[in-house]
Amino acid sequence: MFLDKQTLLKLSTDGNVLDERVCIGLWRIVIVRNLPYKDMHKTGKVPKFLSHRLFPSSRYSIWLASKMRLQTDPMLIIEFFLWQTRLEYAISNHYTRHCVWKEVHQNNRLNKYNHTAIDEHFAYTLKLKRSNPERPFFLNMFKVGNY
């Protein structure tokens, strides 16, 4: 689990303290420093989207946003959403938008990120999907979509 010092302090005041293995429960804690952005929302995207670079020997990664709690064995999630469907990527539904096109439009409309970067990333994702149309590239965890 990646935490900044402020979040670790909050967890500590709630009774979740690091043990001698630098763990809280089953989670090995990694304290992050020198964060790339002042905006924590943007900083959180780094390990989310670059887990394959941060952990090159890992076969799978599961991203849990700060407000999410894992309710089941992570291997069951991987089995259900990836192994059984023979997919490479799974993502949960956004709480209000359920279409990747609408998400791209909304991010551009709100000027959340550089428009060119969003459009290039989305075009690249579509190119990956089109390179092997027989094999779905990703599964929306609640609804399979054609993107």
MODELLER restraints for C-alpha pairs under 7 A, 6 or more apart:
rsr = mdl.restraints
at = mdl.atoms
rsr.add(forms.Gaussian(group=physical.xy_distance, feature=features.Distance(at['CA:1:A'], at['CA:27:A']), mean=5.98, stdev=0.5))
rsr.add(forms.Gaussian(group=physical.xy_distance, feature=features.Distance(at['CA:1:A'], at['CA:28:A']), mean=6.04, stdev=0.5))
rsr.add(forms.Gaussian(group=physical.xy_distance, feature=features.Distance(at['CA:1:A'], at['CA:29:A']), mean=4.94, stdev=0.5))
rsr.add(forms.Gaussian(group=physical.xy_distance, feature=features.Distance(at['CA:1:A'], at['CA:30:A']), mean=6.00, stdev=0.5))
rsr.add(forms.Gaussian(group=physical.xy_distance, feature=features.Distance(at['CA:2:A'], at['CA:29:A']), mean=6.08, stdev=0.5))
rsr.add(forms.Gaussian(group=physical.xy_distance, feature=features.Distance(at['CA:2:A'], at['CA:30:A']), mean=4.85, stdev=0.5))
rsr.add(forms.Gaussian(group=physical.xy_distance, feature=features.Distance(at['CA:2:A'], at['CA:31:A']), mean=5.95, stdev=0.5))
rsr.add(forms.Gaussian(group=physical.xy_distance, feature=features.Distance(at['CA:2:A'], at['CA:32:A']), mean=6.44, stdev=0.5))
rsr.add(forms.Gaussian(group=physical.xy_distance, feature=features.Distance(at['CA:3:A'], at['CA:30:A']), mean=6.24, stdev=0.5))
rsr.add(forms.Gaussian(group=physical.xy_distance, feature=features.Distance(at['CA:3:A'], at['CA:31:A']), mean=5.09, stdev=0.5))
rsr.add(forms.Gaussian(group=physical.xy_distance, feature=features.Distance(at['CA:3:A'], at['CA:32:A']), mean=5.94, stdev=0.5))
rsr.add(forms.Gaussian(group=physical.xy_distance, feature=features.Distance(at['CA:4:A'], at['CA:31:A']), mean=5.46, stdev=0.5))
rsr.add(forms.Gaussian(group=physical.xy_distance, feature=features.Distance(at['CA:4:A'], at['CA:32:A']), mean=5.17, stdev=0.5))
rsr.add(forms.Gaussian(group=physical.xy_distance, feature=features.Distance(at['CA:4:A'], at['CA:33:A']), mean=6.77, stdev=0.5))
rsr.add(forms.Gaussian(group=physical.xy_distance, feature=features.Distance(at['CA:5:A'], at['CA:31:A']), mean=6.64, stdev=0.5))
rsr.add(forms.Gaussian(group=physical.xy_distance, feature=features.Distance(at['CA:16:A'], at['CA:24:A']), mean=6.41, stdev=0.5))
rsr.add(forms.Gaussian(group=physical.xy_distance, feature=features.Distance(at['CA:17:A'], at['CA:24:A']), mean=6.24, stdev=0.5))
rsr.add(forms.Gaussian(group=physical.xy_distance, feature=features.Distance(at['CA:18:A'], at['CA:24:A']), mean=5.23, stdev=0.5))
rsr.add(forms.Gaussian(group=physical.xy_distance, feature=features.Distance(at['CA:22:A'], at['CA:28:A']), mean=6.04, stdev=0.5))
rsr.add(forms.Gaussian(group=physical.xy_distance, feature=features.Distance(at['CA:22:A'], at['CA:29:A']), mean=5.93, stdev=0.5))
rsr.add(forms.Gaussian(group=physical.xy_distance, feature=features.Distance(at['CA:23:A'], at['CA:29:A']), mean=5.41, stdev=0.5))
rsr.add(forms.Gaussian(group=physical.xy_distance, feature=features.Distance(at['CA:35:A'], at['CA:43:A']), mean=6.58, stdev=0.5))
rsr.add(forms.Gaussian(group=physical.xy_distance, feature=features.Distance(at['CA:36:A'], at['CA:43:A']), mean=6.19, stdev=0.5))
rsr.add(forms.Gaussian(group=physical.xy_distance, feature=features.Distance(at['CA:37:A'], at['CA:43:A']), mean=5.48, stdev=0.5))
rsr.add(forms.Gaussian(group=physical.xy_distance, feature=features.Distance(at['CA:48:A'], at['CA:63:A']), mean=6.22, stdev=0.5))
rsr.add(forms.Gaussian(group=physical.xy_distance, feature=features.Distance(at['CA:51:A'], at['CA:61:A']), mean=6.92, stdev=0.5))
rsr.add(forms.Gaussian(group=physical.xy_distance, feature=features.Distance(at['CA:81:A'], at['CA:90:A']), mean=6.39, stdev=0.5))
rsr.add(forms.Gaussian(group=physical.xy_distance, feature=features.Distance(at['CA:81:A'], at['CA:141:A']), mean=6.82, stdev=0.5))
rsr.add(forms.Gaussian(group=physical.xy_distance, feature=features.Distance(at['CA:82:A'], at['CA:88:A']), mean=6.23, stdev=0.5))
rsr.add(forms.Gaussian(group=physical.xy_distance, feature=features.Distance(at['CA:82:A'], at['CA:89:A']), mean=6.94, stdev=0.5))
rsr.add(forms.Gaussian(group=physical.xy_distance, feature=features.Distance(at['CA:87:A'], at['CA:136:A']), mean=6.21, stdev=0.5))
rsr.add(forms.Gaussian(group=physical.xy_distance, feature=features.Distance(at['CA:87:A'], at['CA:137:A']), mean=6.02, stdev=0.5))
rsr.add(forms.Gaussian(group=physical.xy_distance, feature=features.Distance(at['CA:87:A'], at['CA:138:A']), mean=5.87, stdev=0.5))
rsr.add(forms.Gaussian(group=physical.xy_distance, feature=features.Distance(at['CA:87:A'], at['CA:139:A']), mean=6.98, stdev=0.5))
rsr.add(forms.Gaussian(group=physical.xy_distance, feature=features.Distance(at['CA:88:A'], at['CA:137:A']), mean=5.96, stdev=0.5))
rsr.add(forms.Gaussian(group=physical.xy_distance, feature=features.Distance(at['CA:88:A'], at['CA:138:A']), mean=6.02, stdev=0.5))
rsr.add(forms.Gaussian(group=physical.xy_distance, feature=features.Distance(at['CA:89:A'], at['CA:137:A']), mean=6.41, stdev=0.5))
rsr.add(forms.Gaussian(group=physical.xy_distance, feature=features.Distance(at['CA:89:A'], at['CA:138:A']), mean=4.43, stdev=0.5))
rsr.add(forms.Gaussian(group=physical.xy_distance, feature=features.Distance(at['CA:89:A'], at['CA:139:A']), mean=6.36, stdev=0.5))
rsr.add(forms.Gaussian(group=physical.xy_distance, feature=features.Distance(at['CA:90:A'], at['CA:138:A']), mean=5.27, stdev=0.5))
rsr.add(forms.Gaussian(group=physical.xy_distance, feature=features.Distance(at['CA:90:A'], at['CA:139:A']), mean=4.67, stdev=0.5))
rsr.add(forms.Gaussian(group=physical.xy_distance, feature=features.Distance(at['CA:90:A'], at['CA:140:A']), mean=5.75, stdev=0.5))
rsr.add(forms.Gaussian(group=physical.xy_distance, feature=features.Distance(at['CA:90:A'], at['CA:141:A']), mean=6.02, stdev=0.5))
rsr.add(forms.Gaussian(group=physical.xy_distance, feature=features.Distance(at['CA:91:A'], at['CA:139:A']), mean=6.42, stdev=0.5))
rsr.add(forms.Gaussian(group=physical.xy_distance, feature=features.Distance(at['CA:91:A'], at['CA:140:A']), mean=5.04, stdev=0.5))
rsr.add(forms.Gaussian(group=physical.xy_distance, feature=features.Distance(at['CA:91:A'], at['CA:141:A']), mean=5.56, stdev=0.5))
rsr.add(forms.Gaussian(group=physical.xy_distance, feature=features.Distance(at['CA:92:A'], at['CA:140:A']), mean=5.61, stdev=0.5))
rsr.add(forms.Gaussian(group=physical.xy_distance, feature=features.Distance(at['CA:92:A'], at['CA:141:A']), mean=4.78, stdev=0.5))
rsr.add(forms.Gaussian(group=physical.xy_distance, feature=features.Distance(at['CA:92:A'], at['CA:142:A']), mean=6.52, stdev=0.5))
rsr.add(forms.Gaussian(group=physical.xy_distance, feature=features.Distance(at['CA:93:A'], at['CA:140:A']), mean=6.33, stdev=0.5))
rsr.add(forms.Gaussian(group=physical.xy_distance, feature=features.Distance(at['CA:93:A'], at['CA:141:A']), mean=6.64, stdev=0.5))
rsr.add(forms.Gaussian(group=physical.xy_distance, feature=features.Distance(at['CA:93:A'], at['CA:142:A']), mean=6.32, stdev=0.5))
rsr.add(forms.Gaussian(group=physical.xy_distance, feature=features.Distance(at['CA:97:A'], at['CA:103:A']), mean=6.61, stdev=0.5))
rsr.add(forms.Gaussian(group=physical.xy_distance, feature=features.Distance(at['CA:104:A'], at['CA:118:A']), mean=6.97, stdev=0.5))
rsr.add(forms.Gaussian(group=physical.xy_distance, feature=features.Distance(at['CA:107:A'], at['CA:113:A']), mean=6.88, stdev=0.5))
rsr.add(forms.Gaussian(group=physical.xy_distance, feature=features.Distance(at['CA:108:A'], at['CA:115:A']), mean=5.58, stdev=0.5))
rsr.add(forms.Gaussian(group=physical.xy_distance, feature=features.Distance(at['CA:129:A'], at['CA:136:A']), mean=6.92, stdev=0.5))
rsr.add(forms.Gaussian(group=physical.xy_distance, feature=features.Distance(at['CA:129:A'], at['CA:137:A']), mean=5.45, stdev=0.5))
